[in-house]
């Protein structure tokens, strides 16, 4: 439901249309989700205020809650949608180290964990 309609094949498009026809809330949520995904992909932070307003006035409780969460950390969300810099690579490394740590839990000490982390760089 997050893909642009032109990227969906005929079966996927028909499924999304059936869901949207069955429930107006699903149609609204799908449209807002697609708009948000497009805003994230194209880094258009200038559209955030309009999207938040549309989400806050929607009938879909989950979308309103999501918008409320974004509003609480508005500065970070707006920066993430507008600036060219990203913490993505850093987050990826942190995730990799945590995965290694979980794999080794109870099996070895810090020295072996350190060696595995350094060998994977």
C-alpha positions in Angstrom: 0.0 0.0 0.0 3.0 2.3 0.3 4.2 1.8 -3.3 3.1 4.4 -5.9 0.2 2.9 -7.9 2.3 2.9 -11.1 4.8 0.5 -9.4 2.1 -2.1 -8.6 1.2 -4.9 -10.9 -2.5 -5.5 -11.9 -3.2 -7.9 -9.1 -1.7 -5.7 -6.4 -3.5 -2.7 -7.7 -6.8 -4.6 -7.7 -6.2 -5.8 -4.1 -5.5 -2.3 -2.9 -8.6 -0.9 -4.6 -10.8 -3.6 -3.1 -9.5 -2.8 0.4 -10.0 1.0 -0.2 -13.5 0.4 -1.5 -14.4 -1.8 1.4 -13.5 0.8 4.0 -13.2 4.6 3.7 -10.8 4.5 6.7 -8.4 2.2 4.8 -8.6 4.5 1.8 -7.7 7.5 3.9 -4.9 5.7 5.8 -3.5 4.3 2.5 -3.5 7.7 0.9 -1.8 9.4 3.9 0.7 6.6 4.2 1.6 6.9 0.5 1.9 10.6 0.8 4.2 10.3 3.9 6.4 7.6 2.2 6.7 9.9 -0.9 7.6 12.8 1.4 10.3 10.7 3.1 11.7 9.3 -0.2 12.0 12.7 -1.8 13.0 14.5 1.4 10.3 17.2 1.1 10.1 18.5 4.6 8.1 21.5 3.4 5.1 19.2 3.0 5.2 18.0 6.6 2.9 20.7 8.1 0.2 20.0 5.5 0.5 16.3 6.0 0.3 16.6 9.8 -2.8 18.7 9.5 -4.5 16.2 7.2 -3.5 13.3 9.5 -4.8 15.1 12.6 -8.1 15.7 11.0 -8.5 12.2 9.6 -11.0 9.8 11.0 -8.4 7.1 11.4 -7.2 6.9 15.0 -3.9 5.1 14.2 -3.0 7.8 11.7 -3.8 10.6 14.3 -1.7 8.8 16.9 1.2 8.6 14.4 0.9 12.3 13.6 0.8 13.1 17.3 4.1 11.2 17.8 5.7 13.0 14.9 4.5 16.4 16.3 6.1 15.6 19.7 9.5 15.4 18.0 8.7 17.9 15.2 12.2 19.4 14.9 13.9 16.0 14.4 11.3 14.9 11.9 11.5 18.1 9.9 15.3 17.9 9.9 15.2 14.3 8.8 12.9 15.1 5.9 14.8 18.3 4.9 18.5 17.8 5.5 20.9 15.8 3.4 22.7 14.2 6.3 21.5 10.9 7.8 22.4 8.8 10.8 21.5 5.7 8.7 25.1 4.3 8.4 25.7 4.8 12.1 22.5 3.1 13.0 23.4 0.2 10.6 26.7 -0.3 12.4 25.0 -0.2 15.8 22.5 -2.8 14.6 25.3 -5.0 13.3 27.2 -4.9 16.7 24.0 -5.6 18.7 23.2 -8.6 16.4 26.7 -10.0 17.0 26.3 -9.4 20.8 23.0 -11.3 20.8 24.5 -14.2 18.8 27.3 -14.5 21.3 25.3 -14.0 24.5 26.6 -16.4 27.2 29.1 -18.0 24.9 32.2 -15.8 25.2 33.6 -12.7 26.9 34.2 -9.2 25.7 37.5 -10.0 24.1 35.9 -12.4 21.6 33.1 -10.0 20.9 35.6 -7.2 20.3 37.5 -9.5 17.9 34.4 -10.4 15.9 33.3 -6.7 15.7 36.8 -5.6 14.5 37.0 -8.5 12.0 33.7 -7.5 10.4 34.8 -3.9 9.7 
